[in-house]
């Protein structure tokens, strides 16, 4: 009598922890078959670096777990001071507290803020901000020093000034 050994190929489970990313299904494959890596997970504000431990080329003779590795993305925030003093570009990591720059200044104007409004934490995209300004209004008062009264002028900064009529005073030029 001749006996023949019969073998059954074992299948092993390869589990993936997306570590905050989109879920990745567990793979169940036969031992020593070519491992087809799953689609990379995604995670807002992060770049996928790969799996830890690194994926083998073929299925090992054991169940394994792999954890996604991520790098936080850095985003750029540019500021157009719109005629005001320059404001440096900021570079910050995603989802950190946004540290606003010092307000710009502009002679004759009041700074109202940025458009769009500055966030509380870093969003997952680059953003350009433009300074918003309101022109200042100034009051010009005249002391006629004993002459006829001269009306006060209320006028916006950097607009053409129309001088008031000269006052008069008896006995004086």
C-alpha positions in Angstrom: 0.0 0.0 0.0 1.3 3.4 -0.9 0.2 6.4 1.0 0.4 10.0 -0.4 0.5 13.0 1.8 -2.1 15.6 1.0 -1.5 19.2 1.8 -3.8 22.0 2.2 -2.4 25.5 1.6 -3.0 27.7 4.6 -4.5 31.2 4.3 -3.4 34.0 6.5 -5.0 37.2 7.6 -3.3 40.6 6.9 -5.0 43.3 9.0 -4.6 47.0 8.4 -4.9 49.8 11.0 -5.5 53.0 9.0 -4.4 55.0 12.1 -7.0 57.8 11.6 -7.3 57.3 7.8 -10.0 55.8 5.7 -10.6 52.1 6.6 -8.7 49.4 4.8 -10.2 45.9 4.6 -8.4 42.9 6.0 -6.8 40.6 3.3 -7.0 36.8 3.6 -4.6 35.2 1.2 -2.9 31.8 0.8 0.7 31.4 2.1 3.5 32.4 -0.3 1.2 34.1 -2.9 2.1 37.5 -4.2 0.8 40.1 -1.9 -1.2 42.7 -3.7 -1.1 45.8 -1.5 -4.4 47.4 -0.7 -5.3 50.9 -1.9 -3.6 53.5 0.2 -5.9 55.1 2.9 -6.4 58.8 2.9 -6.5 61.2 5.8 -7.4 64.9 5.6 -4.3 67.1 6.2 -1.8 64.2 6.1 0.3 62.4 3.5 0.4 58.6 3.6 4.0 57.3 4.0 3.4 53.6 4.0 2.8 50.7 6.3 4.7 49.6 9.5 6.0 47.0 9.3 6.7 47.3 5.5 4.5 45.0 3.4 6.2 41.8 2.3 6.3 40.7 -1.4 4.4 37.5 -0.6 2.1 36.3 2.2 4.1 35.1 5.2 3.3 31.9 7.2 1.5 33.9 10.0 -1.3 36.4 10.5 0.1 40.0 10.5 -1.1 43.5 11.3 0.1 46.7 9.6 -0.3 50.3 10.8 -0.5 53.3 8.5 2.2 55.9 8.9 1.4 59.5 8.3 3.1 62.9 7.9 1.2 66.0 8.8 0.9 68.5 5.9 2.1 72.0 6.1 0.0 74.7 4.5 0.8 78.2 3.2 -1.0 81.4 4.2 -0.2 84.5 2.1 -1.2 88.0 3.1 -1.9 90.9 0.7 -1.7 94.0 2.9 -3.6 95.9 0.2 -1.5 99.1 0.5 -0.5 98.5 4.1 2.8 97.4 5.6 4.0 94.0 4.4 2.9 90.8 6.3 5.1 87.7 6.0 3.8 84.5 4.6 3.0 81.8 7.3 3.6 78.1 7.1 1.8 75.9 9.6 0.9 72.3 10.1 -2.6 71.1 9.6 -5.1 71.3 12.5 -2.7 73.3 14.8 -3.9 76.6 16.4 -3.7 79.4 13.9 -1.3 82.1 15.1 -2.4 85.3 13.3 0.2 87.8 12.1 0.5 91.3 13.6 -2.0 93.6 11.9 -0.6 95.7 9.1 -0.8 99.5 9.2 -1.6 102.0 6.6 -1.4 105.8 6.9 -4.9 107.3 7.0 -6.7 104.0 7.2 -8.1 101.8 9.9 -7.5 98.0 9.6 -10.8 96.1 9.6 -9.5 92.6 9.3 -8.7 89.9 6.7 -10.8 88.6 3.8 -11.6 85.7 4.2 -11.7 85.7 8.0 -8.7 84.1 9.7 -9.4 80.5 11.0 -9.0 79.3 14.6 -7.0 76.2 13.4 -5.1 75.4 10.2 -7.4 74.1 7.4 -6.2 71.5 4.9 -5.5 73.9 2.1 -3.3 77.0 1.2 -5.1 80.3 1.6 -4.6 83.9 0.4 -5.9 86.7 2.6 -6.4 90.4 1.7 -6.4 93.2 4.2 -9.6 95.2 4.5 -9.3 98.9 5.2 -11.6 101.8 6.1 -10.4 105.3 5.2 -10.1 107.6 8.2 -12.2 110.8 8.4 -10.5 113.9 9.9 -11.9 117.1 11.2 -10.1 120.4 10.4 -11.1 123.2 12.8 -10.1 126.8 12.2 -9.5 129.4 14.9 -10.3 132.8 13.2 -8.6 134.6 16.1 -11.2 137.3 16.4 -12.3 137.2 12.8 -15.5 135.9 11.2 -16.1 132.2 12.0 -14.8 129.6 9.6 -16.7 126.4 9.1 -15.1 123.2 10.3 -14.2 120.7 7.5 -14.8 117.0 7.9 -13.1 115.1 5.2 -11.6 111.7 4.3 -7.8 111.2 4.3 -5.9 111.9 1.1 -8.8 113.7 -0.7 -8.4 117.1 -2.3 -8.8 119.8 0.3 -10.9 122.8 -0.8 -9.7 125.7 1.5 -12.4 127.6 3.3 -13.1 131.2 2.6 -10.8 133.6 4.3 -12.2 135.1 7.5 -12.4 138.9 7.9 -11.8 141.2 10.8 -12.3 144.8 10.9 -9.1 146.7 11.0 -7.0 143.7 10.1 -5.7 142.1 7.0 
